[in-house]
Amino acid sequence: MIAGARIQLFLPACQNLKEKRAIVKSVLGKLRSRFHVSAAELAYQEQWQRAEIGIAAVANEMSFLANQMRAMIRLVENHPGVELIQADTEYYE
């Protein structure tokens, strides 16, 4: 089973790209270390207050994968300085 997520974020406190990149790097690092997934910034690299990240995960049970994806989205949503705009998840068998 494979799952992928695209998460769009609003970063209201960012005043420059350096601040934005620090927050995005922190989010990506937490996702990678806690869940052992692939995660990257996908879009809006040059906009201060917008970001889109992508997550890819693999597991042998769909229920486990779905729980992990929900937990990852919650982690992103609860990160300081981040407001979740939209999260789209897709699953493949």
N, C-alpha and C positions, 0 to 999 in steps of 0.2 A: 504494500500500500504506500502511496505517495500523497503528500498534501503540500499545497502551496498557498501562500497568503500574500495579498498586496494590502498594505496598510497606509492610508493617507493621514498625515499629521499636520496640525497647526501648532506652531511654536511661538506663542504670543510675546514672550519676554525677549526674544532674540533681536538684537540691534545690528548685528553684522554676521558675516559668514563664519567667522571664528567661533562665536557663541553657538551658532546652529550646529556646526560640525562637532563641537564638544558634546552636545546633547545627543546627536545622532550616533556618534561613536560609543557613547555610554550605553545607549539602548541596544545597539548591535552587540556590544561586548557582553552585556547581561544575557541576551538571548542565546548567544553562542556558548557561554560558559554554563548556564543553568540547564539548557535543553539539548545541547550538542546538535545544533541544526546549522544549516547554511543561512546566512542573513546578509543582506546588502542594501545600500541606498540605491533606489532605482530611478528616481526622477526628482526634478526641482533642485538640482545641485547648486544652482546659482541664485536661488531665492532664499531670503533670510528667514522667513517665517513659515515656509512650507517644506514638507519632506514626504517622500514615499519610500517605504522600505518593503522588501520582499523577503519571505521566509520559505524555505523548503525543508521538509522533514520526511523521513522514511521509517516505517514500522511494520511489524507483521500482523497487527490487529487494528482494525478500523476504529474500534471504540477507544483504544489507547491513544491512537493518533488524533482523534477528534478531541479528546480531553486535553491532550498536550497543546493542540492549536488554540483551544479556548484559554488555556492558562497563559500561553504566550501573548495573546491579544490583551488579556487582563494586565500582564506585566507592562506592556507598552502603554496601555491606557492609564495606569497608575504611576508611571514615571513622572518625576517632578519636571514641570515646565513643558509638558506635552498634553495636547488636547487631541483626542481621536476624532477624525472627520469621518472616515469610512474604513471598514475592514471587509475584504472579500476573500473567502476561502474556497478552494477547490480540492476535491479528492479524486484520486485515480487508483484503480485496482490493477 
